[in-house]
């Protein structure tokens, strides 16, 4: 899942492997995902599914308290998600160029076209 993340440092030193926080949609609202993020001390914003909320309330006090959820952070995640979807409408971006500098140029060109159309 997150084991492949490597963020290089600006100076010397090994790359970072743990993000400061994460955001996901309701599909990742299950216990194993939340437990994994808690074990690695990663703050997360994941909305709770309605059926999980209903099951928790049916159990009463034994159901536990609801997980924390920051609506403003989730709105920002949605904005980023829609921006990526818009970029993927460009055919060249959607096919994922192999070299990073070619991909960066393609994404930059697609972003410029999107911005100029606004």
Biopython code that builds the backbone (N, CA, C, O; Angstrom):
import numpy as np
from Bio.PDB.StructureBuilder import StructureBuilder

atoms = [
    (1, "UNK", "N", (0.827, -1.182, 0.000)),
    (1, "UNK", "CA", (0.000, 0.000, 0.000)),
    (1, "UNK", "C", (0.878, 1.255, 0.000)),
    (1, "UNK", "O", (1.086, 1.852, -1.056)),
    (2, "UNK", "N", (1.386, 1.657, 1.134)),
    (2, "UNK", "CA", (2.205, 2.857, 1.201)),
    (2, "UNK", "C", (3.702, 2.549, 1.259)),
    (2, "UNK", "O", (4.519, 3.462, 1.379)),
    (3, "UNK", "N", (4.060, 1.277, 1.176)),
    (3, "UNK", "CA", (5.471, 0.916, 1.296)),
    (3, "UNK", "C", (6.312, 1.442, 0.134)),
    (3, "UNK", "O", (7.523, 1.617, 0.273)),
    (4, "UNK", "N", (5.676, 1.694, -1.006)),
    (4, "UNK", "CA", (6.419, 2.135, -2.187)),
    (4, "UNK", "C", (6.724, 3.622, -2.178)),
    (4, "UNK", "O", (7.491, 4.093, -3.018)),
    (5, "UNK", "N", (6.148, 4.375, -1.251)),
    (5, "UNK", "CA", (6.353, 5.827, -1.230)),
    (5, "UNK", "C", (7.782, 6.139, -0.824)),
    (5, "UNK", "O", (8.287, 5.623, 0.173)),
    (6, "UNK", "N", (8.421, 6.986, -1.608)),
    (6, "UNK", "CA", (9.767, 7.479, -1.300)),
    (6, "UNK", "C", (9.805, 8.948, -1.694)),
    (6, "UNK", "O", (9.736, 9.270, -2.880)),
    (7, "UNK", "N", (9.912, 9.840, -0.719)),
    (7, "UNK", "CA", (9.996, 11.268, -0.999)),
    (7, "UNK", "C", (11.422, 11.703, -0.715)),
    (7, "UNK", "O", (11.849, 11.696, 0.439)),
    (8, "UNK", "N", (12.182, 12.091, -1.766)),
    (8, "UNK", "CA", (13.573, 12.464, -1.545)),
    (8, "UNK", "C", (13.692, 13.733, -0.721)),
    (8, "UNK", "O", (12.841, 14.619, -0.808)),
    (9, "UNK", "N", (14.743, 13.820, 0.075)),
    (9, "UNK", "CA", (15.013, 15.008, 0.877)),
    (9, "UNK", "C", (15.725, 16.044, 0.016)),
    (9, "UNK", "O", (16.384, 15.706, -0.967)),
    (10, "UNK", "N", (15.583, 17.310, 0.397)),
    (10, "UNK", "CA", (16.251, 18.377, -0.351)),
    (10, "UNK", "C", (17.767, 18.302, -0.186)),
    (10, "UNK", "O", (18.510, 18.487, -1.150)),
    (11, "UNK", "N", (18.213, 18.037, 1.010)),
    (11, "UNK", "CA", (19.649, 17.902, 1.268)),
    (11, "UNK", "C", (20.054, 16.444, 1.234)),
    (11, "UNK", "O", (19.538, 15.649, 0.448)),
    (12, "UNK", "N", (20.982, 16.118, 2.098)),
    (12, "UNK", "CA", (21.396, 14.716, 2.173)),
    (12, "UNK", "C", (20.496, 13.981, 3.156)),
    (12, "UNK", "O", (19.775, 14.601, 3.938)),
    (13, "UNK", "N", (20.544, 12.691, 3.110)),
    (13, "UNK", "CA", (19.730, 11.879, 4.006)),
    (13, "UNK", "C", (18.840, 10.932, 3.242)),
    (13, "UNK", "O", (18.616, 11.094, 2.043)),
    (14, "UNK", "N", (18.338, 9.946, 3.946)),
    (14, "UNK", "CA", (17.491, 8.958, 3.279)),
    (14, "UNK", "C", (16.120, 9.550, 2.989)),
    (14, "UNK", "O", (15.700, 10.495, 3.656)),
    (15, "UNK", "N", (15.424, 9.008, 2.010)),
    (15, "UNK", "CA", (14.109, 9.556, 1.655)),
    (15, "UNK", "C", (13.060, 9.265, 2.722)),
    (15, "UNK", "O", (13.152, 8.281, 3.456)),
    (16, "UNK", "N", (12.073, 10.130, 2.790)),
    (16, "UNK", "CA", (10.963, 9.924, 3.714)),
    (16, "UNK", "C", (10.080, 8.812, 3.200)),
    (16, "UNK", "O", (9.856, 8.692, 1.996)),
    (17, "UNK", "N", (9.569, 7.986, 4.126)),
    (17, "UNK", "CA", (8.711, 6.881, 3.732)),
    (17, "UNK", "C", (7.333, 6.973, 4.367)),
    (17, "UNK", "O", (6.472, 6.132, 4.106)),
    (18, "UNK", "N", (7.116, 7.991, 5.201)),
    (18, "UNK", "CA", (5.835, 8.116, 5.882)),
    (18, "UNK", "C", (5.262, 9.502, 5.621)),
    (18, "UNK", "O", (5.882, 10.504, 5.978)),
    (19, "UNK", "N", (4.078, 9.573, 5.000)),
    (19, "UNK", "CA", (3.467, 10.884, 4.759)),
    (19, "UNK", "C", (2.946, 11.486, 6.063)),
    (19, "UNK", "O", (2.708, 10.771, 7.036)),
    (20, "UNK", "N", (2.771, 12.810, 6.070)),
    (20, "UNK", "CA", (2.230, 13.482, 7.249)),
    (20, "UNK", "C", (0.755, 13.134, 7.453)),
    (20, "UNK", "O", (0.305, 12.942, 8.582)),
    (21, "UNK", "N", (0.009, 13.053, 6.348)),
    (21, "UNK", "CA", (-1.413, 12.744, 6.454)),
    (21, "UNK", "C", (-1.894, 12.120, 5.151)),
    (21, "UNK", "O", (-1.203, 12.151, 4.133)),
    (22, "UNK", "N", (-3.084, 11.561, 5.206)),
    (22, "UNK", "CA", (-3.674, 10.938, 4.027)),
    (22, "UNK", "C", (-5.170, 11.196, 3.980)),
    (22, "UNK", "O", (-5.812, 11.407, 5.008)),
    (23, "UNK", "N", (-5.711, 11.177, 2.776)),
    (23, "UNK", "CA", (-7.147, 11.356, 2.595)),
    (23, "UNK", "C", (-7.620, 10.325, 1.580)),
    (23, "UNK", "O", (-6.929, 10.050, 0.599)),
    (24, "UNK", "N", (-8.792, 9.760, 1.815)),
    (24, "UNK", "CA", (-9.322, 8.737, 0.918)),
    (24, "UNK", "C", (-10.841, 8.835, 0.903)),
    (24, "UNK", "O", (-11.437, 9.565, 1.694)),
    (25, "UNK", "N", (-11.460, 8.087, -0.013)),
    (25, "UNK", "CA", (-12.911, 8.101, -0.066)),
    (25, "UNK", "C", (-13.487, 6.951, 0.769)),
    (25, "UNK", "O", (-12.746, 6.235, 1.442)),
    (26, "UNK", "N", (-14.803, 6.784, 0.719)),
    (26, "UNK", "CA", (-15.482, 5.814, 1.578)),
    (26, "UNK", "C", (-15.060, 4.375, 1.333)),
    (26, "UNK", "O", (-15.246, 3.522, 2.202)),
    (27, "UNK", "N", (-14.496, 4.091, 0.164)),
    (27, "UNK", "CA", (-14.081, 2.720, -0.129)),
    (27, "UNK", "C", (-12.986, 2.248, 0.825)),
    (27, "UNK", "O", (-12.835, 1.047, 1.045)),
    (28, "UNK", "N", (-12.221, 3.181, 1.391)),
    (28, "UNK", "CA", (-11.123, 2.827, 2.291)),
    (28, "UNK", "C", (-11.496, 3.055, 3.751)),
    (28, "UNK", "O", (-10.626, 3.285, 4.591)),
    (29, "UNK", "N", (-12.781, 2.992, 4.050)),
    (29, "UNK", "CA", (-13.264, 3.272, 5.385)),
    (29, "UNK", "C", (-13.236, 2.052, 6.306)),
    (29, "UNK", "O", (-13.724, 2.121, 7.434)),
    (30, "UNK", "N", (-12.678, 0.945, 5.843)),
    (30, "UNK", "CA", (-12.715, -0.282, 6.645)),
    (30, "UNK", "C", (-11.647, -0.271, 7.748)),
    (30, "UNK", "O", (-10.718, 0.536, 7.729)),
    (31, "UNK", "N", (-11.803, -1.171, 8.686)),
    (31, "UNK", "CA", (-10.916, -1.231, 9.842)),
    (31, "UNK", "C", (-9.460, -1.511, 9.482)),
    (31, "UNK", "O", (-8.580, -0.846, 10.029)),
    (32, "UNK", "N", (-9.153, -2.466, 8.586)),
    (32, "UNK", "CA", (-7.742, -2.712, 8.286)),
    (32, "UNK", "C", (-7.009, -1.473, 7.753)),
    (32, "UNK", "O", (-5.857, -1.233, 8.114)),
    (33, "UNK", "N", (-7.665, -0.696, 6.905)),
    (33, "UNK", "CA", (-7.027, 0.524, 6.380)),
    (33, "UNK", "C", (-6.784, 1.527, 7.495)),
    (33, "UNK", "O", (-5.694, 2.085, 7.613)),
    (34, "UNK", "N", (-7.801, 1.753, 8.310)),
    (34, "UNK", "CA", (-7.662, 2.713, 9.420)),
    (34, "UNK", "C", (-6.621, 2.238, 10.429)),
    (34, "UNK", "O", (-5.836, 3.047, 10.924)),
    (35, "UNK", "N", (-6.599, 0.941, 10.742)),
    (35, "UNK", "CA", (-5.612, 0.409, 11.685)),
    (35, "UNK", "C", (-4.194, 0.565, 11.159)),
    (35, "UNK", "O", (-3.281, 0.909, 11.909)),
    (36, "UNK", "N", (-4.013, 0.311, 9.869)),
    (36, "UNK", "CA", (-2.697, 0.459, 9.243)),
    (36, "UNK", "C", (-2.198, 1.894, 9.377)),
    (36, "UNK", "O", (-1.043, 2.129, 9.734)),
    (37, "UNK", "N", (-3.079, 2.852, 9.089)),
    (37, "UNK", "CA", (-2.682, 4.254, 9.185)),
    (37, "UNK", "C", (-2.394, 4.654, 10.629)),
    (37, "UNK", "O", (-1.464, 5.419, 10.884)),
    (38, "UNK", "N", (-3.172, 4.151, 11.564)),
    (38, "UNK", "CA", (-2.927, 4.454, 12.979)),
    (38, "UNK", "C", (-1.609, 3.859, 13.452)),
    (38, "UNK", "O", (-0.868, 4.508, 14.190)),
    (39, "UNK", "N", (-1.305, 2.615, 13.031)),
    (39, "UNK", "CA", (-0.043, 1.978, 13.413)),
    (39, "UNK", "C", (1.159, 2.786, 12.955)),
    (39, "UNK", "O", (2.168, 2.872, 13.656)),
    (40, "UNK", "N", (1.043, 3.380, 11.770)),
    (40, "UNK", "CA", (2.156, 4.166, 11.229)),
    (40, "UNK", "C", (2.083, 5.632, 11.627)),
    (40, "UNK", "O", (2.870, 6.439, 11.132)),
    (41, "UNK", "N", (1.165, 5.995, 12.504)),
    (41, "UNK", "CA", (0.979, 7.367, 13.003)),
    (41, "UNK", "C", (0.741, 8.359, 11.872)),
    (41, "UNK", "O", (1.331, 9.439, 11.847)),
    (42, "UNK", "N", (-0.124, 7.986, 10.942)),
    (42, "UNK", "CA", (-0.465, 8.848, 9.825)),
    (42, "UNK", "C", (-1.874, 9.380, 10.057)),
    (42, "UNK", "O", (-2.831, 8.610, 10.137)),
    (43, "UNK", "N", (-1.995, 10.699, 10.165)),
    (43, "UNK", "CA", (-3.325, 11.306, 10.317)),
    (43, "UNK", "C", (-4.103, 11.065, 9.030)),
    (43, "UNK", "O", (-3.536, 11.144, 7.941)),
    (44, "UNK", "N", (-5.400, 10.771, 9.145)),
    (44, "UNK", "CA", (-6.167, 10.475, 7.949)),
    (44, "UNK", "C", (-7.556, 11.105, 8.003)),
    (44, "UNK", "O", (-8.121, 11.327, 9.075)),
    (45, "UNK", "N", (-8.085, 11.385, 6.819)),
    (45, "UNK", "CA", (-9.435, 11.911, 6.653)),
    (45, "UNK", "C", (-10.176, 10.963, 5.719)),
    (45, "UNK", "O", (-10.019, 11.022, 4.499)),
    (46, "UNK", "N", (-10.980, 10.094, 6.309)),
    (46, "UNK", "CA", (-11.747, 9.117, 5.544)),
    (46, "UNK", "C", (-13.180, 9.154, 6.070)),
    (46, "UNK", "O", (-13.401, 8.912, 7.257)),
    (47, "UNK", "N", (-14.161, 9.454, 5.208)),
    (47, "UNK", "CA", (-15.552, 9.469, 5.691)),
    (47, "UNK", "C", (-16.025, 8.060, 6.044)),
    (47, "UNK", "O", (-15.545, 7.068, 5.495)),
    (48, "UNK", "N", (-16.959, 7.999, 6.954)),
    (48, "UNK", "CA", (-17.493, 6.710, 7.398)),
    (48, "UNK", "C", (-18.673, 6.319, 6.517)),
    (48, "UNK", "O", (-19.498, 7.166, 6.175)),
    (49, "UNK", "N", (-18.760, 5.058, 6.153)),
    (49, "UNK", "CA", (-19.894, 4.573, 5.362)),
    (49, "UNK", "C", (-21.160, 4.627, 6.196)),
    (49, "UNK", "O", (-21.118, 4.482, 7.417)),
    (50, "UNK", "N", (-22.293, 4.838, 5.525)),
    (50, "UNK", "CA", (-23.560, 4.963, 6.250)),
    (50, "UNK", "C", (-23.945, 3.649, 6.931)),
    (50, "UNK", "O", (-24.509, 3.662, 8.025)),
    (51, "UNK", "N", (-23.643, 2.510, 6.289)),
    (51, "UNK", "CA", (-24.004, 1.231, 6.923)),
    (51, "UNK", "C", (-23.120, 0.954, 8.139)),
    (51, "UNK", "O", (-23.572, 0.326, 9.097)),
    (52, "UNK", "N", (-21.873, 1.411, 8.113)),
    (52, "UNK", "CA", (-20.997, 1.236, 9.274)),
    (52, "UNK", "C", (-21.479, 2.118, 10.422)),
    (52, "UNK", "O", (-21.432, 1.718, 11.585)),
    (53, "UNK", "N", (-21.943, 3.318, 10.087)),
    (53, "UNK", "CA", (-22.474, 4.236, 11.103)),
    (53, "UNK", "C", (-23.724, 3.631, 11.743)),
    (53, "UNK", "O", (-23.905, 3.705, 12.958)),
    (54, "UNK", "N", (-24.587, 3.032, 10.912)),
    (54, "UNK", "CA", (-25.813, 2.415, 11.428)),
    (54, "UNK", "C", (-25.485, 1.214, 12.314)),
    (54, "UNK", "O", (-26.109, 1.026, 13.359)),
    (55, "UNK", "N", (-24.520, 0.408, 11.907)),
    (55, "UNK", "CA", (-24.141, -0.774, 12.694)),
    (55, "UNK", "C", (-23.537, -0.346, 14.030)),
    (55, "UNK", "O", (-23.784, -0.979, 15.056)),
    (56, "UNK", "N", (-22.756, 0.714, 14.019)),
    (56, "UNK", "CA", (-22.153, 1.211, 15.259)),
    (56, "UNK", "C", (-23.231, 1.722, 16.202)),
    (56, "UNK", "O", (-23.173, 1.475, 17.406)),
    (57, "UNK", "N", (-24.215, 2.435, 15.659)),
    (57, "UNK", "CA", (-25.275, 2.963, 16.524)),
    (57, "UNK", "C", (-26.181, 1.844, 17.046)),
    (57, "UNK", "O", (-26.723, 1.957, 18.146)),
    (58, "UNK", "N", (-26.353, 0.766, 16.272)),
    (58, "UNK", "CA", (-27.152, -0.373, 16.736)),
    (58, "UNK", "C", (-26.518, -1.040, 17.944)),
    (58, "UNK", "O", (-27.222, -1.540, 18.821)),
    (59, "UNK", "N", (-25.198, -1.049, 17.995)),
    (59, "UNK", "CA", (-24.509, -1.689, 19.114)),
    (59, "UNK", "C", (-24.510, -0.832, 20.370)),
    (59, "UNK", "O", (-24.122, -1.290, 21.444)),
    (60, "UNK", "N", (-24.945, 0.408, 20.230)),
    (60, "UNK", "CA", (-25.024, 1.282, 21.402)),
    (60, "UNK", "C", (-23.644, 1.683, 21.895)),
    (60, "UNK", "O", (-22.766, 2.026, 21.103)),
    (61, "UNK", "N", (-23.460, 1.636, 23.203)),
    (61, "UNK", "CA", (-22.177, 2.038, 23.785)),
    (61, "UNK", "C", (-21.039, 1.123, 23.353)),
    (61, "UNK", "O", (-19.882, 1.542, 23.301)),
    (62, "UNK", "N", (-21.372, -0.127, 23.041)),
    (62, "UNK", "CA", (-20.344, -1.082, 22.622)),
    (62, "UNK", "C", (-19.819, -0.821, 21.216)),
    (62, "UNK", "O", (-18.798, -1.378, 20.813)),
    (63, "UNK", "N", (-20.512, 0.017, 20.483)),
    (63, "UNK", "CA", (-20.118, 0.318, 19.110)),
    (63, "UNK", "C", (-18.935, 1.262, 19.003)),
    (63, "UNK", "O", (-18.334, 1.399, 17.938)),
    (64, "UNK", "N", (-18.605, 1.907, 20.106)),
    (64, "UNK", "CA", (-17.480, 2.831, 20.092)),
    (64, "UNK", "C", (-17.864, 4.198, 19.569)),
    (64, "UNK", "O", (-19.014, 4.443, 19.203)),
    (65, "UNK", "N", (-16.905, 5.066, 19.539)),
    (65, "UNK", "CA", (-17.181, 6.420, 19.074)),
    (65, "UNK", "C", (-16.847, 6.537, 17.592)),
    (65, "UNK", "O", (-16.058, 5.746, 17.075)),
    (66, "UNK", "N", (-17.427, 7.498, 16.910)),
    (66, "UNK", "CA", (-17.163, 7.636, 15.473)),
    (66, "UNK", "C", (-15.732, 8.101, 15.212)),
    (66, "UNK", "O", (-15.161, 8.837, 16.018)),
    (67, "UNK", "N", (-15.157, 7.680, 14.104)),
    (67, "UNK", "CA", (-13.807, 8.141, 13.785)),
    (67, "UNK", "C", (-13.820, 9.627, 13.444)),
    (67, "UNK", "O", (-14.819, 10.147, 12.948)),
    (68, "UNK", "N", (-12.713, 10.302, 13.710)),
    (68, "UNK", "CA", (-12.625, 11.727, 13.415)),
    (68, "UNK", "C", (-12.711, 11.978, 11.915)),
    (68, "UNK", "O", (-12.231, 11.179, 11.112)),
    (69, "UNK", "N", (-13.328, 13.097, 11.549)),
    (69, "UNK", "CA", (-13.475, 13.425, 10.139)),
    (69, "UNK", "C", (-13.459, 14.935, 9.980)),
    (69, "UNK", "O", (-14.254, 15.636, 10.605)),
    (70, "UNK", "N", (-12.554, 15.441, 9.144)),
    (70, "UNK", "CA", (-12.429, 16.867, 8.898)),
    (70, "UNK", "C", (-13.007, 17.179, 7.520)),
    (70, "UNK", "O", (-12.399, 16.845, 6.503)),
    (71, "UNK", "N", (-14.166, 17.811, 7.482)),
    (71, "UNK", "CA", (-14.874, 18.075, 6.235)),
    (71, "UNK", "C", (-14.079, 19.012, 5.317)),
    (71, "UNK", "O", (-14.095, 18.836, 4.098)),
    (72, "UNK", "N", (-13.395, 19.990, 5.877)),
    (72, "UNK", "CA", (-12.630, 20.932, 5.049)),
    (72, "UNK", "C", (-11.478, 20.231, 4.324)),
    (72, "UNK", "O", (-11.220, 20.502, 3.151)),
    (73, "UNK", "N", (-10.793, 19.333, 5.025)),
    (73, "UNK", "CA", (-9.711, 18.563, 4.374)),
    (73, "UNK", "C", (-10.270, 17.679, 3.273)),
    (73, "UNK", "O", (-9.658, 17.527, 2.215)),
    (74, "UNK", "N", (-11.439, 17.096, 3.527)),
    (74, "UNK", "CA", (-12.041, 16.216, 2.533)),
    (74, "UNK", "C", (-12.452, 16.998, 1.289)),
    (74, "UNK", "O", (-12.350, 16.482, 0.176)),
    (75, "UNK", "N", (-12.910, 18.220, 1.462)),
    (75, "UNK", "CA", (-13.261, 19.065, 0.326)),
    (75, "UNK", "C", (-12.025, 19.349, -0.530)),
    (75, "UNK", "O", (-12.104, 19.364, -1.758)),
    (76, "UNK", "N", (-10.891, 19.572, 0.123)),
    (76, "UNK", "CA", (-9.651, 19.813, -0.621)),
    (76, "UNK", "C", (-9.243, 18.567, -1.398)),
    (76, "UNK", "O", (-8.759, 18.672, -2.525)),
    (77, "UNK", "N", (-9.432, 17.398, -0.812)),
    (77, "UNK", "CA", (-9.110, 16.150, -1.494)),
    (77, "UNK", "C", (-9.973, 15.999, -2.738)),
    (77, "UNK", "O", (-9.493, 15.570, -3.788)),
    (78, "UNK", "N", (-11.241, 16.351, -2.616)),
    (78, "UNK", "CA", (-12.152, 16.263, -3.743)),
    (78, "UNK", "C", (-11.715, 17.204, -4.861)),
    (78, "UNK", "O", (-11.799, 16.840, -6.034)),
    (79, "UNK", "N", (-11.255, 18.394, -4.526)),
    (79, "UNK", "CA", (-10.785, 19.350, -5.519)),
    (79, "UNK", "C", (-9.585, 18.796, -6.280)),
    (79, "UNK", "O", (-9.515, 18.912, -7.504)),
    (80, "UNK", "N", (-8.652, 18.201, -5.564)),
    (80, "UNK", "CA", (-7.469, 17.602, -6.196)),
    (80, "UNK", "C", (-7.886, 16.444, -7.094)),
    (80, "UNK", "O", (-7.367, 16.293, -8.200)),
    (81, "UNK", "N", (-8.821, 15.631, -6.622)),
    (81, "UNK", "CA", (-9.305, 14.488, -7.395)),
    (81, "UNK", "C", (-9.926, 14.938, -8.717)),
    (81, "UNK", "O", (-9.675, 14.337, -9.762)),
    (82, "UNK", "N", (-10.738, 15.996, -8.670)),
    (82, "UNK", "CA", (-11.356, 16.506, -9.890)),
    (82, "UNK", "C", (-10.321, 17.114, -10.834)),
    (82, "UNK", "O", (-10.452, 16.999, -12.053)),
    (83, "UNK", "N", (-9.297, 17.758, -10.284)),
    (83, "UNK", "CA", (-8.242, 18.333, -11.130)),
    (83, "UNK", "C", (-7.472, 17.232, -11.861)),
    (83, "UNK", "O", (-7.151, 17.376, -13.041)),
    (84, "UNK", "N", (-7.179, 16.139, -11.166)),
    (84, "UNK", "CA", (-6.470, 15.019, -11.797)),
    (84, "UNK", "C", (-7.339, 14.398, -12.884)),
    (84, "UNK", "O", (-6.835, 14.032, -13.946)),
    (85, "UNK", "N", (-8.641, 14.276, -12.627)),
    (85, "UNK", "CA", (-9.550, 13.736, -13.641)),
    (85, "UNK", "C", (-9.563, 14.615, -14.882)),
    (85, "UNK", "O", (-9.599, 14.113, -16.005)),
    (86, "UNK", "N", (-9.532, 15.924, -14.678)),
    (86, "UNK", "CA", (-9.513, 16.853, -15.804)),
    (86, "UNK", "C", (-8.222, 16.711, -16.601)),
    (86, "UNK", "O", (-8.238, 16.762, -17.831)),
    (87, "UNK", "N", (-7.102, 16.534, -15.899)),
    (87, "UNK", "CA", (-5.820, 16.342, -16.582)),
    (87, "UNK", "C", (-5.805, 15.040, -17.384)),
    (87, "UNK", "O", (-5.225, 14.979, -18.468)),
    (88, "UNK", "N", (-6.445, 14.002, -16.844)),
    (88, "UNK", "CA", (-6.464, 12.709, -17.521)),
    (88, "UNK", "C", (-7.295, 12.707, -18.790)),
    (88, "UNK", "O", (-7.189, 11.787, -19.601)),
    (89, "UNK", "N", (-8.129, 13.737, -18.971)),
    (89, "UNK", "CA", (-8.893, 13.830, -20.207)),
    (89, "UNK", "C", (-7.975, 14.074, -21.399)),
    (89, "UNK", "O", (-8.326, 13.774, -22.540)),
    (90, "UNK", "N", (-6.802, 14.619, -21.119)),
    (90, "UNK", "CA", (-5.805, 14.778, -22.176)),
    (90, "UNK", "C", (-5.241, 13.392, -22.477)),
    (90, "UNK", "O", (-4.788, 12.694, -21.570)),
    (91, "UNK", "N", (-5.268, 13.007, -23.706)),
    (91, "UNK", "CA", (-4.879, 11.655, -24.094)),
    (91, "UNK", "C", (-3.445, 11.303, -23.708)),
    (91, "UNK", "O", (-3.168, 10.198, -23.242)),
    (92, "UNK", "N", (-2.542, 12.256, -23.908)),
    (92, "UNK", "CA", (-1.128, 11.993, -23.619)),
    (92, "UNK", "C", (-0.881, 11.784, -22.131)),
    (92, "UNK", "O", (-0.039, 10.969, -21.754)),
    (93, "UNK", "N", (-1.606, 12.512, -21.281)),
    (93, "UNK", "CA", (-1.434, 12.346, -19.839)),
    (93, "UNK", "C", (-1.986, 10.995, -19.407)),
    (93, "UNK", "O", (-1.407, 10.328, -18.550)),
    (94, "UNK", "N", (-3.101, 10.594, -19.999)),
    (94, "UNK", "CA", (-3.747, 9.345, -19.599)),
    (94, "UNK", "C", (-2.918, 8.117, -19.957)),
    (94, "UNK", "O", (-3.063, 7.070, -19.326)),
    (95, "UNK", "N", (-2.052, 8.231, -20.963)),
    (95, "UNK", "CA", (-1.304, 7.023, -21.339)),
    (95, "UNK", "C", (-0.001, 6.873, -20.562)),
    (95, "UNK", "O", (0.700, 5.877, -20.741)),
    (96, "UNK", "N", (0.344, 7.831, -19.706)),
    (96, "UNK", "CA", (1.498, 7.756, -18.817)),
    (96, "UNK", "C", (2.813, 7.520, -19.561)),
    (96, "UNK", "O", (3.212, 6.378, -19.794)),
    (97, "UNK", "N", (3.471, 8.601, -19.926)),
    (97, "UNK", "CA", (4.776, 8.505, -20.563)),
    (97, "UNK", "C", (5.779, 7.858, -19.619)),
    (97, "UNK", "O", (5.670, 7.987, -18.400)),
    (98, "UNK", "N", (6.755, 7.164, -20.190)),
    (98, "UNK", "CA", (7.698, 6.407, -19.372)),
    (98, "UNK", "C", (8.750, 7.280, -18.701)),
    (98, "UNK", "O", (9.140, 7.018, -17.563)),
    (99, "UNK", "N", (9.205, 8.305, -19.389)),
    (99, "UNK", "CA", (10.252, 9.160, -18.815)),
    (99, "UNK", "C", (9.620, 10.308, -18.049)),
    (99, "UNK", "O", (8.649, 10.914, -18.502)),
    (100, "UNK", "N", (10.182, 10.597, -16.886)),
    (100, "UNK", "CA", (9.573, 11.601, -16.007)),
    (100, "UNK", "C", (9.562, 12.991, -16.631)),
    (100, "UNK", "O", (8.586, 13.723, -16.469)),
    (101, "UNK", "N", (10.623, 13.374, -17.341)),
    (101, "UNK", "CA", (10.651, 14.720, -17.908)),
    (101, "UNK", "C", (9.629, 14.874, -19.036)),
    (101, "UNK", "O", (9.093, 15.964, -19.233)),
    (102, "UNK", "N", (9.354, 13.803, -19.775)),
    (102, "UNK", "CA", (8.334, 13.854, -20.819)),
    (102, "UNK", "C", (6.950, 13.955, -20.178)),
    (102, "UNK", "O", (6.101, 14.722, -20.633)),
    (103, "UNK", "N", (6.731, 13.176, -19.121)),
    (103, "UNK", "CA", (5.456, 13.207, -18.418)),
    (103, "UNK", "C", (5.211, 14.582, -17.807)),
    (103, "UNK", "O", (4.101, 15.107, -17.890)),
    (104, "UNK", "N", (6.238, 15.171, -17.192)),
    (104, "UNK", "CA", (6.108, 16.493, -16.592)),
    (104, "UNK", "C", (5.746, 17.539, -17.648)),
    (104, "UNK", "O", (4.901, 18.401, -17.410)),
    (105, "UNK", "N", (6.385, 17.459, -18.806)),
    (105, "UNK", "CA", (6.066, 18.389, -19.890)),
    (105, "UNK", "C", (4.645, 18.214, -20.392)),
    (105, "UNK", "O", (3.962, 19.196, -20.684)),
    (106, "UNK", "N", (4.200, 16.978, -20.493)),
    (106, "UNK", "CA", (2.845, 16.685, -20.955)),
    (106, "UNK", "C", (1.806, 17.216, -19.968)),
    (106, "UNK", "O", (0.810, 17.817, -20.370)),
    (107, "UNK", "N", (2.043, 16.992, -18.682)),
    (107, "UNK", "CA", (1.122, 17.479, -17.654)),
    (107, "UNK", "C", (1.092, 19.007, -17.648)),
    (107, "UNK", "O", (0.030, 19.611, -17.499)),
    (108, "UNK", "N", (2.257, 19.625, -17.809)),
    (108, "UNK", "CA", (2.325, 21.087, -17.834)),
    (108, "UNK", "C", (1.545, 21.648, -19.025)),
    (108, "UNK", "O", (0.802, 22.618, -18.881)),
    (109, "UNK", "N", (1.712, 21.047, -20.179)),
    (109, "UNK", "CA", (0.986, 21.500, -21.374)),
    (109, "UNK", "C", (-0.524, 21.317, -21.194)),
    (109, "UNK", "O", (-1.302, 22.198, -21.560)),
    (110, "UNK", "N", (-0.936, 20.187, -20.637)),
    (110, "UNK", "CA", (-2.369, 19.935, -20.424)),
    (110, "UNK", "C", (-2.930, 20.924, -19.409)),
    (110, "UNK", "O", (-4.052, 21.405, -19.573)),
    (111, "UNK", "N", (-2.162, 21.235, -18.356)),
    (111, "UNK", "CA", (-2.625, 22.200, -17.357)),
    (111, "UNK", "C", (-2.761, 23.587, -17.971)),
    (111, "UNK", "O", (-3.697, 24.319, -17.648)),
    (112, "UNK", "N", (-1.839, 23.951, -18.849)),
    (112, "UNK", "CA", (-1.928, 25.256, -19.516)),
    (112, "UNK", "C", (-3.172, 25.334, -20.401)),
    (112, "UNK", "O", (-3.863, 26.354, -20.410)),
    (113, "UNK", "N", (-3.456, 24.282, -21.130)),
    (113, "UNK", "CA", (-4.645, 24.259, -21.985)),
    (113, "UNK", "C", (-5.915, 24.386, -21.132)),
    (113, "UNK", "O", (-6.829, 25.128, -21.490)),
    (114, "UNK", "N", (-5.972, 23.675, -20.022)),
    (114, "UNK", "CA", (-7.131, 23.754, -19.135)),
    (114, "UNK", "C", (-7.283, 25.170, -18.580)),
    (114, "UNK", "O", (-8.384, 25.718, -18.530)),
    (115, "UNK", "N", (-6.166, 25.744, -18.167)),
    (115, "UNK", "CA", (-6.202, 27.102, -17.589)),
    (115, "UNK", "C", (-6.615, 28.145, -18.625)),
    (115, "UNK", "O", (-7.369, 29.063, -18.301)),
    (116, "UNK", "N", (-6.144, 28.025, -19.846)),
    (116, "UNK", "CA", (-6.476, 28.992, -20.888)),
    (116, "UNK", "C", (-7.936, 28.896, -21.317)),
    (116, "UNK", "O", (-8.508, 29.881, -21.786)),
    (117, "UNK", "N", (-8.542, 27.729, -21.163)),
    (117, "UNK", "CA", (-9.956, 27.561, -21.530)),
    (117, "UNK", "C", (-10.896, 28.140, -20.489)),
    (117, "UNK", "O", (-12.070, 28.370, -20.779)),
    (118, "UNK", "N", (-10.402, 28.379, -19.283)),
    (118, "UNK", "CA", (-11.266, 28.898, -18.198)),
    (118, "UNK", "C", (-11.654, 30.329, -18.427)),
    (118, "UNK", "O", (-12.373, 30.912, -17.615)),
]
sb = StructureBuilder()
sb.init_structure("model")
sb.init_model(0)
sb.init_chain("A")
sb.init_seg("    ")
for serial, (resi, resn, name, xyz) in enumerate(atoms, 1):
    if name == "N":
        sb.init_residue(resn, " ", resi, " ")
    sb.init_atom(name, np.array(xyz, "f"), 0.0, 1.0, " ", f" {name:<3s}", serial, name[0])
structure = sb.get_structure()
